[in-house]
Amino acid sequence: MTTAHALDLTVEPVSLACALIDVPSESRHEAALADQVEAALLAIPWLAVVRHGNTIVARTELGRAERVLIGGHLDTVPEHGNLPHRLADGLLFGLGACDMKGGVAVSLHLAATLADPVRDVTYVYYECEEIDASLNGLKMMADEHPELLTADLAILMEPSNAGIEAGCQGTLRVEVRAEGKRSHSARPWMGVNAIHVAGEILDRLTDYQARTPVIDGLTYREGLNAVRIEGGIAGNVIPDACTVTVNYRFAPDRSLDEAVAHVREVFTGFEVTVTDAAPGALPGLDRPAAAEFVRAVGAEPQPKFGWTDVARFSALGIPALNFGPGDPSIAHTRDEHVAVEQIEQCAVRLRSWLRP
């Protein structure tokens, strides 16, 4: 561990969020912030702290009947003129303010000020969420030390406008290949134009009727969409290949294997290659810990349409929710910000649930 500056976790969460924003932590460059977080957590007597790379796990060991996990990632996307932080009109601006240093500040403040929660708590702060999944610190921890992530409920502080977004949909990306026969464009009858053949792929997408299944009272909306098309050789050549990249967002009542099988069925007759895939996560709102959390927050849960790391907990058999300050549509923008009021609301609601 390199020498770390002092990070005061006991200050109110908005001030803590300001301090976190001002420590740059672009993906794969989280060490400076991880050092500060680790040093601050090690000073808290009721926490057992473990570090793996730039991922930190801090756990209470109070022998409570239930254990909950509260997690957030330390990394951000690259800076684009939005450092350091600034406060204006009740909003906190800065890189990572929304995604997700506002939420991380809430969690760290609770870790430092809540010595006797009614549930044991595992706090997780992890690296490389914003880049390739193989580098994700939470994935590495789940693969190598799953016992440290054991819990009855996991809460990720992903921005959700201080409301609950339960579970998440899975995502699948495939390349659907149309084949033809190359020829000179002056003699097109001697070839088969693969771009024209790909029209059938697009027709199937246009006619596709997406499901809207209801799970735990939440309505999920699936989607199957072309996101890229590639084909063509030269201005005087009939192309012999064209590839349509298709993204399938599927509800969490389908497994990854079922989702792949469904996409292959939709594109029967074409070569389909899976290039990226991640399963969804069931909301688990029927679990006691989740139901009590919903009551404590006092907001109607909504389905999570995008993919988040809650899916990693679902794979471990742990129900998971997204709950954090910030509007997810503002994440990664130059004017990224979070409402001060939402940071304060999340802190109050989590504290009331952990220590009524």
N, C-alpha and C positions, 0 to 999 in steps of 0.2 A: 504493500500500500504506500502511495506517495504521501507526502505531507499535505494535510488537508486544512483549509481554513475552517474556523468555527461556524457552525450553522445552528442557530437557536431555534429549536423546534417548538418551544413553548410560546413564542409570539403568536398573535392571532393569525389565522390561516391566510388572510389576504396579504399581510406583510411577508409571511413565509413564502407565498406564491411569488411575490416580487423578487425575493432573494433567489429562488430556484430558477426563475426565468433568466436572471443575470449571470448564471453559470452556464455557458454554452455546452450543449450535450447532443450534438448531431450524432446520428447512428454511427457506431463504431468509435466514437470519441466521447463516451460517457464517463471515462475514468475519473476526471476531476470532480464531477458531481457525485459519482458513486463513492468516492473517498470521503466527501463531506457528509453524505448521508450515513455511511457506515460509522464514521467517527461519532456522529451525534447519537446514533442508536446504541452504540456500545456503552455510552455513558448512562443509559437508562437501566436501572437495576432490575426491573421486572421483565426484561426482555432477554431471550437467548438469541444471539445473532450469528448467522452463517453467511459467508460470502462465497460466490462461485463466479469467477470472472468479474464482471461488473453487475452482477445480479445479487441482491441482498435479501435474505429472509430473516425476519425478526418475529419471535414467537413468545407469547405468554405461556406459562406452565402452571396454571392455577387449579387444575383438576376439575374444571367445569364440565357439565354434562354435554355441552355442545361446543364445537369449535367452528369459527367462521374465518374465512380468508378475505382480506381486503388487499387488492393489488393494483399496481399502476406501473407504466413504463417510464423510464427516465429519459429516453431518447426523443429527439425531435427530427423533423425534416431539415434540410439545409436552410441557413439564414437567407433572407432576402430583404435586408434593410429594416428588420423589425427587432433589433436589440439596441440598447437595453429596454427594460419595461417602461411603460408610462401609464399613469392613471388619469382618466378624463371622463367626466359625466357619469360616474358610477360604473365605468368599465375599466378593466385591466387589459392593456394591450401588450403584446410581445410574443416572440417566438415560443410556441408551446403553451401559451396561456390557456388556450382551450384544450389542446391535445398534447399532454394532459397534466401540465404542472399545477393547474388549479386544483385538480382532483388529488394529485400526489401530495400537495400541501395539506389538504384536509386530512388525508390518511396519516401523514407524518405527525401532524399536530395531535391527533388522537393517540398515536403510539406513545407520545412523550408525556401526555397529560392524563391518560386514563389507566391508572394503576390497578384497578379492581373491576374490570368489566364483568358482567354477568355471564358472558360467554368467553371462552378462551379465543384469542385472536392471533392469526398469522398474518403479518404484514409482509408483502412482497413488492420489491422494486426492481424492475428488470430492464435489460438492455435490448437493443436491436429489434424493437417491435415494428419499426417503420420500413424495414428492408426485408431481404430474402428470409423466408420462414426458417430456413436451415440454421440461421444465426440467432434466432429468437431466444432470448435468455430464459423465458418461461418454458419454452419447449425443451431446452437443454436441462432445466431443472426437473421437468416432468419425466424426461428420459432417464436421468442419472440419479435423481434423489426424490422420487415421487412421494416418499414418506413425509417429506417436509411440507408437502402441499395438501396433505389429508385434511378434510374439512367437511362439515355438514352442509355448508353453503359458501359459495364464492361470490364476491362482489368486485367487479372491475370498475374503477373510477373513470371509465370512458365517458366523454361528454354526452349527456342525454338530457340537457336542459333541466337538470336537477330532478328529473323524473326517472321512473324505472322502465328500462327497455329489457324485456326478458328474453333469454336465449339468444339465438342468432340463426340466420339462414346460412346454409352451406354455399360454397361457390365452386364452380367447375369451369375450366376453360379447355376447349378442344379446337383442333384444326380439322375442318371438313374439306376433303380434297376432291376436286372435280378434274377428271382426266379427259384429254382429247388427243388429237394427232397433229403434229406440227406440219406446216406447209407454208409456201410462199403466199403472201396475201393477194397476189395477182391471180392465184389459182386456189381460192378457198375451198372449192369442191373436192380438192385432193386431201384436205385435212378435216379435222373436227375442232372447232373453237371451244377450248375448255372454259373460257370466260362465259360463253353463252350457256354451256352446260351448267355452270354454277348458278344460273338463273333459277334452276329447280331447287337449289338449296335455299335461296332467298324466298322463293314462293312458299316453301314449307315453313319458314320462319314467319312470314306474313300471315299465314293461315293458322299458326299455332295458338291454341287456347290455353293460357296459363292457369294453373290451379290456385285456389285461395283457401287452403285448408285451415280449419279452426283447431288450435291446440291449447289446452288449458284456458279456454275462453278467449284466446288471442287469434286474430285472423292474419295469417301470413300471406304475402303476395309473391308468387314466383315470377320469374322472367327468363325468357330464352331469346337472346339477341345477338345479332352479328355486331362485332366490335372492330373488325378489320377484314380487308379483302386484298389479296395479293395475286397478281397474274400479269402476264405480258412479257415479251422477250425483246421485240424491236418493232419499230413502226411499220415494217413490211413483213412481219411474221405472224402467222396464225398460231396462237399459243397452245401448247399441249398440256398445260397444268394451270390450275387456279385454286387457291386455298382461301376459304372463309374461316376466320377465327370467330368462334361462338362462345359467349359466356352464359352459363346457366346458374341462376340464383334459385336454390331450392329450399323448401321448408324443412325444418329439422325432424319431421316425421319420416323422412327418407334418409336411408343410409347413403354413404358415399358410393357403394357398389350399386345400389338401386338407382341412384342419380345417373351414374355412368351408363347403366343398362338402358335407362329411359332415353338418354340422348342418342345412343346408338340406334335405338328403335326408331326415333324420329327421322334419322338420316340413313335409314336402310338403303343399301345400294351404293353408298359412298364410303370411302375410307375415312375413318374417324380416329384421330390420335389425341389422347389426353395429354395436355401440356402443363396443367396446374390443377390442383384439387385440394379442397379443405372441407371437412364435414361441418354440419351445423351443430347447434346445441339446443336440446329441449329446455323449455323455460323452467320446469320444475316448481311451478307455483303451488303445487299440492304438498310440497314438503313443509313441515312445521316451521323451520327457521325462515324459509322464504315467505310463508304466509304472515308471520309476525313482522317481518321486515316491511312487507307491503302495508300492513296496518300502521306501522310506525311512521312511514313516509307520508301516508295519507293521500297518495296519488294513484290514479288508475294506471296499472301497468300497460305498456304498449309493446308490440312485437319489435324485435330488432331485425331490420331488413338486410343491413350490411353484415359483413363477417367481422367478428372480433375474437379475441383470445378466450372468451368464455367457452368456445368450442373445445379448447384444450382441457378444461375442467370437466366438461361433459364426457370426454373420452376417458377420464379417470373415474367416472361415475358420480361426479359432484355437480349438483344443480348450480347454475350460475346466472347472475344478473348483471346488467350494465347500469351504473348509477353514478353520475358525476356532473359537475358544473360545466356549462358551455354548450353552445349550439354546434352539433357536429358538422353542419354545412359550412361553418366558418373555419374549421380546421384546415391548416396548410396554406391559408391565404396570407397575403402580405399584411392585411389588417386584422390578423387573428387576434381575438380578444375573448374575454369571459366577463360576465356580469358579476360584480362584487357581491351582489345580493345572493346569487346562486352559490357562490363559494360558502357564504355564511349559512345559507339554508342547508346545504349538504352536511356541513359540520354539526349543526344543531340536530338534524334528524338522525345522523349516525350515532351521535353521542346519546341521544334519548333511547335509541334501540339497544345500545350496548350497556348503558347504565341508567335505566328508567328511574 
